[in-house]
Amino acid sequence: MAKWLTTFARGKDFQEAKRILEEAGIKMEVISPEPGYRQVAQPALVVDDNGRSFLEEEREKAAQAGWVEYRPTNLSVPDTAPEVFAEDIFGQAAIVLLAPCVADETKIRLIAHLTGNISVALPYLNAVRENASYIKNGPVLTLMEGYRFISLQPLRISIARADDIIDGWRLLEKIRVEINRVWQKRNQIQPSEVLRQRPPALEILKRLPRLNCQACGEKTCIAFAWKVYQGTAKVTECRPVFNGEYSHLKEALLEICRGLGTL
């Protein structure tokens, strides 16, 4: 029987889900972000097919952020408390979406909303991060952490291709600390709004159906991805995604295009 993992945007939803499962006698495993990732996450629950079905039926009482297949990890949560900042512009993160990564279903993607507003820090982070891509009109700043794609907006962070939930928490905490440290040192940094580079168009292609159906007017999906990347085509021209049977790709495709500043 498969095992599934879910998490929550709010602590009270986690507590309610846990209570519901306990009263029903359904087995569960709790993965806690305490103490190291307490600023960026709520606990995650691991259940079997029965537990997932039960919680989905009770979604109005305990809203889940989404579901991914559970895979054991070698990562662990730090046993030290998160770094504290006198002027914390990040605040706390709440994961509002959890799903398999469209580009690689063995990885996960997530979206987290922030209680703070990081817009003022993005030009400073753009100045010190060699692999950053800053779109002033967003504002949006995108980063690559190895094979992981991260998009920063004033009130939200999107991560694609995280290994698992703990890896996602780790990345959110790393960003929280990095943004606050950069903001602390802003008097020593010349902010930059220059667009130095964009992530490759391959990131768009990975999220297309790759049917080569030519409904967009291009002969191949890779040709269409390049045009979207260059700003000479609109991603909404992909009919299978926006008007067809591949609508499940829509959210991930829009998310990557926001990160690239092509919307």
BADOZA-842420 format. One record per residue (C-alpha): residue in one letter; residue number from 1; x, y, z; chain. Coordinates in steps of 0.25 Angstrom, whole numbers, plus 5000, padded with zeros to 4 digits. Layout:
N
@type: A, seq: NUM, east: X, north: Y, up: Z, mol: A
...
***
This chain:
263
@type: M, seq: 1, east: 5000, north: 5000, up: 5000, mol: A
@type: A, seq: 2, east: 5005, north: 5014, up: 4996, mol: A
@type: K, seq: 3, east: 5009, north: 5024, up: 5007, mol: A
@type: W, seq: 4, east: 5005, north: 5039, up: 5005, mol: A
@type: L, seq: 5, east: 5010, north: 5052, up: 5011, mol: A
@type: T, seq: 6, east: 5003, north: 5064, up: 5013, mol: A
@type: T, seq: 7, east: 5005, north: 5077, up: 5021, mol: A
@type: F, seq: 8, east: 4997, north: 5090, up: 5025, mol: A
@type: A, seq: 9, east: 4998, north: 5105, up: 5024, mol: A
@type: R, seq: 10, east: 4993, north: 5106, up: 5038, mol: A
@type: G, seq: 11, east: 4996, north: 5099, up: 5051, mol: A
@type: K, seq: 12, east: 4981, north: 5098, up: 5055, mol: A
@type: D, seq: 13, east: 4979, north: 5090, up: 5042, mol: A
@type: F, seq: 14, east: 4990, north: 5080, up: 5046, mol: A
@type: Q, seq: 15, east: 4984, north: 5079, up: 5060, mol: A
@type: E, seq: 16, east: 4970, north: 5076, up: 5054, mol: A
@type: A, seq: 17, east: 4975, north: 5066, up: 5044, mol: A
@type: K, seq: 18, east: 4983, north: 5059, up: 5055, mol: A
@type: R, seq: 19, east: 4971, north: 5058, up: 5064, mol: A
@type: I, seq: 20, east: 4962, north: 5053, up: 5053, mol: A
@type: L, seq: 21, east: 4972, north: 5042, up: 5050, mol: A
@type: E, seq: 22, east: 4974, north: 5038, up: 5064, mol: A
@type: E, seq: 23, east: 4959, north: 5037, up: 5067, mol: A
@type: A, seq: 24, east: 4957, north: 5028, up: 5055, mol: A
@type: G, seq: 25, east: 4968, north: 5019, up: 5059, mol: A
@type: I, seq: 26, east: 4976, north: 5022, up: 5046, mol: A
@type: K, seq: 27, east: 4991, north: 5021, up: 5047, mol: A
@type: M, seq: 28, east: 5000, north: 5033, up: 5044, mol: A
@type: E, seq: 29, east: 5014, north: 5038, up: 5045, mol: A
@type: V, seq: 30, east: 5017, north: 5052, up: 5049, mol: A
@type: I, seq: 31, east: 5029, north: 5059, up: 5043, mol: A
@type: S, seq: 32, east: 5032, north: 5071, up: 5051, mol: A
@type: P, seq: 33, east: 5040, north: 5084, up: 5046, mol: A
@type: E, seq: 34, east: 5043, north: 5087, up: 5061, mol: A
@type: P, seq: 35, east: 5052, north: 5093, up: 5065, mol: A
@type: G, seq: 36, east: 5061, north: 5097, up: 5053, mol: A
@type: Y, seq: 37, east: 5050, north: 5100, up: 5042, mol: A
@type: R, seq: 38, east: 5039, north: 5105, up: 5051, mol: A
@type: Q, seq: 39, east: 5039, north: 5118, up: 5045, mol: A
@type: V, seq: 40, east: 5036, north: 5113, up: 5031, mol: A
@type: A, seq: 41, east: 5027, north: 5100, up: 5033, mol: A
@type: Q, seq: 42, east: 5016, north: 5093, up: 5040, mol: A
@type: P, seq: 43, east: 5017, north: 5078, up: 5043, mol: A
@type: A, seq: 44, east: 5015, north: 5068, up: 5032, mol: A
@type: L, seq: 45, east: 5007, north: 5055, up: 5033, mol: A
@type: V, seq: 46, east: 5010, north: 5042, up: 5026, mol: A
@type: V, seq: 47, east: 4998, north: 5033, up: 5024, mol: A
@type: D, seq: 48, east: 4993, north: 5021, up: 5015, mol: A
@type: D, seq: 49, east: 4983, north: 5021, up: 5004, mol: A
@type: N, seq: 50, east: 4972, north: 5020, up: 5015, mol: A
@type: G, seq: 51, east: 4977, north: 5032, up: 5023, mol: A
@type: R, seq: 52, east: 4978, north: 5040, up: 5011, mol: A
@type: S, seq: 53, east: 4964, north: 5038, up: 5006, mol: A
@type: F, seq: 54, east: 4959, north: 5040, up: 5021, mol: A
@type: L, seq: 55, east: 4966, north: 5054, up: 5022, mol: A
@type: E, seq: 56, east: 4962, north: 5058, up: 5008, mol: A
@type: E, seq: 57, east: 4947, north: 5056, up: 5012, mol: A
@type: E, seq: 58, east: 4950, north: 5064, up: 5024, mol: A
@type: R, seq: 59, east: 4957, north: 5075, up: 5016, mol: A
@type: E, seq: 60, east: 4947, north: 5086, up: 5021, mol: A
@type: K, seq: 61, east: 4951, north: 5083, up: 5035, mol: A
@type: A, seq: 62, east: 4966, north: 5082, up: 5033, mol: A
@type: A, seq: 63, east: 4971, north: 5088, up: 5020, mol: A
@type: Q, seq: 64, east: 4983, north: 5081, up: 5014, mol: A
@type: A, seq: 65, east: 4993, north: 5088, up: 5005, mol: A
@type: G, seq: 66, east: 4993, north: 5076, up: 4996, mol: A
@type: W, seq: 67, east: 4999, north: 5062, up: 4994, mol: A
@type: V, seq: 68, east: 5012, north: 5055, up: 4990, mol: A
@type: E, seq: 69, east: 5016, north: 5041, up: 4990, mol: A
@type: Y, seq: 70, east: 5024, north: 5039, up: 5003, mol: A
@type: R, seq: 71, east: 5039, north: 5034, up: 5001, mol: A
@type: P, seq: 72, east: 5048, north: 5032, up: 5013, mol: A
@type: T, seq: 73, east: 5059, north: 5043, up: 5014, mol: A
@type: N, seq: 74, east: 5073, north: 5043, up: 5020, mol: A
@type: L, seq: 75, east: 5071, north: 5058, up: 5023, mol: A
@type: S, seq: 76, east: 5068, north: 5062, up: 5037, mol: A
@type: V, seq: 77, east: 5063, north: 5075, up: 5044, mol: A
@type: P, seq: 78, east: 5074, north: 5083, up: 5051, mol: A
@type: D, seq: 79, east: 5073, north: 5082, up: 5066, mol: A
@type: T, seq: 80, east: 5076, north: 5096, up: 5068, mol: A
@type: A, seq: 81, east: 5066, north: 5108, up: 5068, mol: A
@type: P, seq: 82, east: 5065, north: 5117, up: 5056, mol: A
@type: E, seq: 83, east: 5074, north: 5129, up: 5055, mol: A
@type: V, seq: 84, east: 5067, north: 5142, up: 5061, mol: A
@type: F, seq: 85, east: 5068, north: 5155, up: 5054, mol: A
@type: A, seq: 86, east: 5065, north: 5169, up: 5060, mol: A
@type: E, seq: 87, east: 5059, north: 5173, up: 5047, mol: A
@type: D, seq: 88, east: 5052, north: 5161, up: 5041, mol: A
@type: I, seq: 89, east: 5046, north: 5165, up: 5028, mol: A
@type: F, seq: 90, east: 5043, north: 5151, up: 5024, mol: A
@type: G, seq: 91, east: 5034, north: 5147, up: 5036, mol: A
@type: Q, seq: 92, east: 5029, north: 5133, up: 5035, mol: A
@type: A, seq: 93, east: 5025, north: 5124, up: 5023, mol: A
@type: A, seq: 94, east: 5013, north: 5116, up: 5021, mol: A
@type: I, seq: 95, east: 5013, north: 5105, up: 5011, mol: A
@type: V, seq: 96, east: 5000, north: 5107, up: 5003, mol: A
@type: L, seq: 97, east: 5002, north: 5097, up: 4992, mol: A
@type: L, seq: 98, east: 5009, north: 5083, up: 4992, mol: A
@type: A, seq: 99, east: 5010, north: 5075, up: 4979, mol: A
@type: P, seq: 100, east: 5019, north: 5066, up: 4971, mol: A
@type: C, seq: 101, east: 5028, north: 5074, up: 4962, mol: A
@type: V, seq: 102, east: 5023, north: 5074, up: 4947, mol: A
@type: A, seq: 103, east: 5037, north: 5074, up: 4942, mol: A
@type: D, seq: 104, east: 5041, north: 5061, up: 4951, mol: A
@type: E, seq: 105, east: 5030, north: 5054, up: 4958, mol: A
@type: T, seq: 106, east: 5041, north: 5048, up: 4968, mol: A
@type: K, seq: 107, east: 5043, north: 5062, up: 4973, mol: A
@type: I, seq: 108, east: 5033, north: 5072, up: 4979, mol: A
@type: R, seq: 109, east: 5029, north: 5086, up: 4977, mol: A
@type: L, seq: 110, east: 5023, north: 5096, up: 4987, mol: A
@type: I, seq: 111, east: 5018, north: 5110, up: 4989, mol: A
@type: A, seq: 112, east: 5019, north: 5117, up: 5002, mol: A
@type: H, seq: 113, east: 5013, north: 5130, up: 5006, mol: A
@type: L, seq: 114, east: 5020, north: 5140, up: 5015, mol: A
@type: T, seq: 115, east: 5016, north: 5148, up: 5027, mol: A
@type: G, seq: 116, east: 5027, north: 5158, up: 5023, mol: A
@type: N, seq: 117, east: 5029, north: 5166, up: 5010, mol: A
@type: I, seq: 118, east: 5043, north: 5163, up: 5004, mol: A
@type: S, seq: 119, east: 5042, north: 5172, up: 4992, mol: A
@type: V, seq: 120, east: 5051, north: 5183, up: 4997, mol: A
@type: A, seq: 121, east: 5062, north: 5172, up: 4999, mol: A
@type: L, seq: 122, east: 5061, north: 5166, up: 4985, mol: A
@type: P, seq: 123, east: 5071, north: 5176, up: 4978, mol: A
@type: Y, seq: 124, east: 5081, north: 5174, up: 4989, mol: A
@type: L, seq: 125, east: 5080, north: 5159, up: 4988, mol: A
@type: N, seq: 126, east: 5081, north: 5161, up: 4973, mol: A
@type: A, seq: 127, east: 5094, north: 5168, up: 4975, mol: A
@type: V, seq: 128, east: 5101, north: 5158, up: 4983, mol: A
@type: R, seq: 129, east: 5096, north: 5145, up: 4976, mol: A
@type: E, seq: 130, east: 5103, north: 5142, up: 4964, mol: A
@type: N, seq: 131, east: 5093, north: 5132, up: 4959, mol: A
@type: A, seq: 132, east: 5081, north: 5141, up: 4962, mol: A
@type: S, seq: 133, east: 5071, north: 5146, up: 4951, mol: A
@type: Y, seq: 134, east: 5063, north: 5159, up: 4955, mol: A
@type: I, seq: 135, east: 5051, north: 5164, up: 4948, mol: A
@type: K, seq: 136, east: 5048, north: 5178, up: 4953, mol: A
@type: N, seq: 137, east: 5034, north: 5179, up: 4948, mol: A
@type: G, seq: 138, east: 5030, north: 5167, up: 4956, mol: A
@type: P, seq: 139, east: 5037, north: 5168, up: 4964, mol: A
@type: V, seq: 140, east: 5042, north: 5154, up: 4963, mol: A
@type: L, seq: 141, east: 5056, north: 5148, up: 4966, mol: A
@type: T, seq: 142, east: 5059, north: 5134, up: 4962, mol: A
@type: L, seq: 143, east: 5070, north: 5125, up: 4967, mol: A
@type: M, seq: 144, east: 5076, north: 5112, up: 4964, mol: A
@type: E, seq: 145, east: 5080, north: 5103, up: 4976, mol: A
@type: G, seq: 146, east: 5087, north: 5092, up: 4969, mol: A
@type: Y, seq: 147, east: 5075, north: 5086, up: 4961, mol: A
@type: R, seq: 148, east: 5065, north: 5093, up: 4969, mol: A
@type: F, seq: 149, east: 5058, north: 5105, up: 4963, mol: A
@type: I, seq: 150, east: 5053, north: 5116, up: 4973, mol: A
@type: S, seq: 151, east: 5045, north: 5128, up: 4970, mol: A
@type: L, seq: 152, east: 5044, north: 5139, up: 4980, mol: A
@type: Q, seq: 153, east: 5033, north: 5149, up: 4980, mol: A
@type: P, seq: 154, east: 5029, north: 5160, up: 4990, mol: A
@type: L, seq: 155, east: 5019, north: 5151, up: 4998, mol: A
@type: R, seq: 156, east: 5022, north: 5137, up: 4993, mol: A
@type: I, seq: 157, east: 5033, north: 5127, up: 4990, mol: A
@type: S, seq: 158, east: 5032, north: 5116, up: 4980, mol: A
@type: I, seq: 159, east: 5041, north: 5104, up: 4979, mol: A
@type: A, seq: 160, east: 5042, north: 5093, up: 4969, mol: A
@type: R, seq: 161, east: 5049, north: 5080, up: 4969, mol: A
@type: A, seq: 162, east: 5052, north: 5079, up: 4984, mol: A
@type: D, seq: 163, east: 5056, north: 5065, up: 4988, mol: A
@type: D, seq: 164, east: 5045, north: 5064, up: 4999, mol: A
@type: I, seq: 165, east: 5038, north: 5072, up: 5009, mol: A
@type: I, seq: 166, east: 5050, north: 5073, up: 5018, mol: A
@type: D, seq: 167, east: 5058, north: 5078, up: 5006, mol: A
@type: G, seq: 168, east: 5047, north: 5088, up: 5004, mol: A
@type: W, seq: 169, east: 5047, north: 5093, up: 5018, mol: A
@type: R, seq: 170, east: 5063, north: 5094, up: 5017, mol: A
@type: L, seq: 171, east: 5062, north: 5103, up: 5005, mol: A
@type: L, seq: 172, east: 5051, north: 5112, up: 5011, mol: A
@type: E, seq: 173, east: 5060, north: 5114, up: 5024, mol: A
@type: K, seq: 174, east: 5072, north: 5116, up: 5016, mol: A
@type: I, seq: 175, east: 5065, north: 5127, up: 5008, mol: A
@type: R, seq: 176, east: 5059, north: 5133, up: 5021, mol: A
@type: V, seq: 177, east: 5073, north: 5134, up: 5027, mol: A
@type: E, seq: 178, east: 5080, north: 5139, up: 5014, mol: A
@type: I, seq: 179, east: 5069, north: 5150, up: 5012, mol: A
@type: N, seq: 180, east: 5070, north: 5155, up: 5026, mol: A
@type: R, seq: 181, east: 5085, north: 5155, up: 5026, mol: A
@type: V, seq: 182, east: 5086, north: 5163, up: 5013, mol: A
@type: W, seq: 183, east: 5076, north: 5173, up: 5018, mol: A
@type: Q, seq: 184, east: 5084, north: 5174, up: 5031, mol: A
@type: K, seq: 185, east: 5097, north: 5178, up: 5022, mol: A
@type: R, seq: 186, east: 5089, north: 5186, up: 5012, mol: A
@type: N, seq: 187, east: 5097, north: 5199, up: 5015, mol: A
@type: Q, seq: 188, east: 5110, north: 5191, up: 5010, mol: A
@type: I, seq: 189, east: 5103, north: 5186, up: 4997, mol: A
@type: Q, seq: 190, east: 5100, north: 5194, up: 4984, mol: A
@type: P, seq: 191, east: 5086, north: 5189, up: 4980, mol: A
@type: S, seq: 192, east: 5085, north: 5184, up: 4966, mol: A
@type: E, seq: 193, east: 5072, north: 5183, up: 4957, mol: A
@type: V, seq: 194, east: 5080, north: 5178, up: 4945, mol: A
@type: L, seq: 195, east: 5075, north: 5165, up: 4939, mol: A
@type: R, seq: 196, east: 5088, north: 5158, up: 4937, mol: A
@type: Q, seq: 197, east: 5083, north: 5145, up: 4933, mol: A
@type: R, seq: 198, east: 5070, north: 5136, up: 4932, mol: A
@type: P, seq: 199, east: 5069, north: 5121, up: 4935, mol: A
@type: P, seq: 200, east: 5069, north: 5113, up: 4922, mol: A
@type: A, seq: 201, east: 5056, north: 5111, up: 4913, mol: A
@type: L, seq: 202, east: 5057, north: 5097, up: 4917, mol: A
@type: E, seq: 203, east: 5050, north: 5100, up: 4930, mol: A
@type: I, seq: 204, east: 5038, north: 5104, up: 4921, mol: A
@type: L, seq: 205, east: 5039, north: 5092, up: 4912, mol: A
@type: K, seq: 206, east: 5039, north: 5082, up: 4924, mol: A
@type: R, seq: 207, east: 5026, north: 5087, up: 4928, mol: A
@type: L, seq: 208, east: 5019, north: 5086, up: 4914, mol: A
@type: P, seq: 209, east: 5012, north: 5074, up: 4909, mol: A
@type: R, seq: 210, east: 5023, north: 5072, up: 4899, mol: A
@type: L, seq: 211, east: 5012, north: 5067, up: 4889, mol: A
@type: N, seq: 212, east: 5018, north: 5075, up: 4877, mol: A
@type: C, seq: 213, east: 5004, north: 5077, up: 4873, mol: A
@type: Q, seq: 214, east: 5007, north: 5090, up: 4866, mol: A
@type: A, seq: 215, east: 4994, north: 5096, up: 4871, mol: A
@type: C, seq: 216, east: 5002, north: 5108, up: 4876, mol: A
@type: G, seq: 217, east: 5007, north: 5111, up: 4862, mol: A
@type: E, seq: 218, east: 5021, north: 5105, up: 4865, mol: A
@type: K, seq: 219, east: 5026, north: 5092, up: 4859, mol: A
@type: T, seq: 220, east: 5031, north: 5087, up: 4872, mol: A
@type: C, seq: 221, east: 5029, north: 5089, up: 4887, mol: A
@type: I, seq: 222, east: 5044, north: 5093, up: 4889, mol: A
@type: A, seq: 223, east: 5042, north: 5104, up: 4878, mol: A
@type: F, seq: 224, east: 5030, north: 5109, up: 4886, mol: A
@type: A, seq: 225, east: 5037, north: 5109, up: 4899, mol: A
@type: W, seq: 226, east: 5048, north: 5117, up: 4893, mol: A
@type: K, seq: 227, east: 5038, north: 5128, up: 4888, mol: A
@type: V, seq: 228, east: 5032, north: 5128, up: 4901, mol: A
@type: Y, seq: 229, east: 5045, north: 5130, up: 4908, mol: A
@type: Q, seq: 230, east: 5049, north: 5141, up: 4898, mol: A
@type: G, seq: 231, east: 5036, north: 5148, up: 4900, mol: A
@type: T, seq: 232, east: 5031, north: 5147, up: 4886, mol: A
@type: A, seq: 233, east: 5020, north: 5137, up: 4889, mol: A
@type: K, seq: 234, east: 5010, north: 5135, up: 4900, mol: A
@type: V, seq: 235, east: 5010, north: 5123, up: 4909, mol: A
@type: T, seq: 236, east: 4994, north: 5123, up: 4908, mol: A
@type: E, seq: 237, east: 4995, north: 5119, up: 4893, mol: A
@type: C, seq: 238, east: 4998, north: 5105, up: 4898, mol: A
@type: R, seq: 239, east: 4984, north: 5099, up: 4895, mol: A
@type: P, seq: 240, east: 4986, north: 5086, up: 4901, mol: A
@type: V, seq: 241, east: 4989, north: 5092, up: 4914, mol: A
@type: F, seq: 242, east: 4980, north: 5104, up: 4914, mol: A
@type: N, seq: 243, east: 4968, north: 5098, up: 4906, mol: A
@type: G, seq: 244, east: 4970, north: 5083, up: 4906, mol: A
@type: E, seq: 245, east: 4973, north: 5071, up: 4914, mol: A
@type: Y, seq: 246, east: 4986, north: 5075, up: 4920, mol: A
@type: S, seq: 247, east: 4980, north: 5086, up: 4929, mol: A
@type: H, seq: 248, east: 4987, north: 5079, up: 4941, mol: A
@type: L, seq: 249, east: 5000, north: 5086, up: 4936, mol: A
@type: K, seq: 250, east: 4994, north: 5100, up: 4936, mol: A
@type: E, seq: 251, east: 4998, north: 5104, up: 4950, mol: A
@type: A, seq: 252, east: 5013, north: 5099, up: 4949, mol: A
@type: L, seq: 253, east: 5014, north: 5105, up: 4935, mol: A
@type: L, seq: 254, east: 5009, north: 5119, up: 4939, mol: A
@type: E, seq: 255, east: 5018, north: 5118, up: 4952, mol: A
@type: I, seq: 256, east: 5031, north: 5116, up: 4944, mol: A
@type: C, seq: 257, east: 5027, north: 5127, up: 4934, mol: A
@type: R, seq: 258, east: 5024, north: 5137, up: 4946, mol: A
@type: G, seq: 259, east: 5038, north: 5133, up: 4951, mol: A
@type: L, seq: 260, east: 5044, north: 5136, up: 4937, mol: A
@type: G, seq: 261, east: 5037, north: 5149, up: 4936, mol: A
@type: T, seq: 262, east: 5030, north: 5145, up: 4923, mol: A
@type: L, seq: 263, east: 5015, north: 5148, up: 4928, mol: A
***
